[in-house]
Amino acid sequence: MTGAKDVEETGVGRPGAQRPAPAPLTGKSALVTGGSRGVGRGIVERLVRDGAVVVVGFRQDADAAAALAARLAAAGGLVHPVRADLTRPGAVARLFAEAEDLTGGINILVNNAGTMLRGKFADTTEEDFDRIMALNVKAPFLAIQQAAHRLRDGGRIVNISSTATALAHPSQAAYSASKAALDQLTRVAAKEFARRGITVNTVSPGGVETAEVTAGVRPEVLQQWRRASAFGRLGLPQDIADVVGFLVGPDARWLSGQNLQAAGGAV
């Protein structure tokens, strides 16, 4: 039995005793595209930790999405994996509708799904160009369009871009162009959605240590990326996820139309 001395020391049971503050995203629901692996998975983990219910859009790796949902459920979180190929007609609208059905309404959209294409101007085919634009530009455009009708007032949109829009990397013309277009979508949407209290921002990672980013990159190039950072290392998914976590939280209410270069000082 708790004695008077225990109550006095801990404050438990006293009138006006402080209770732990709820997680900042408690009661919020988020849709994260490309959320089963890499940076997307890190973002999902951060949003769940902050109290959000998260719908994870994924295209191929059902096992990874299911494992992520199970692991976070074991820790008390709630994640709904939904398969969606965002390059197919109608897929974005269906994903958003299913996310609404699963959660009752979406407060946060993170456009993370994307693809990297390395190739010189002379070597990039028309099919390559169309493929990268379909996923990196058209899909987030359509997702933002859905958000215009479906996102709850006071919501948050974060687009994941790249420092490739600020640094001219050889053999990344199509990729850089696609991310530059995404940056401009952020600026326009921020103006259009402000009247509903919705903020729209971009996060631009530099080199991040994930299988998707580093696949096929020569060791000497990876070392160049490390040296470019003020901290002498590649970024981690958690580094990017924490920036996103800030932007979708209450403390970022006065930030909109911005591009946060999450590159460890490389830009």
Helices and strands as residue ranges (DSSP letters): H 4-10, E 29-33, H 38-49, E 53-58, H 62-74, E 79-83, H 91-103, E 108-111, G 121-123, H 126-133, I 134-138, H 139-150, E 156-160, G 163-165, H 173-193, G 194-196, E 199-205, H 211-214, H 219-228, H 237-248, G 250-252, E 259-262
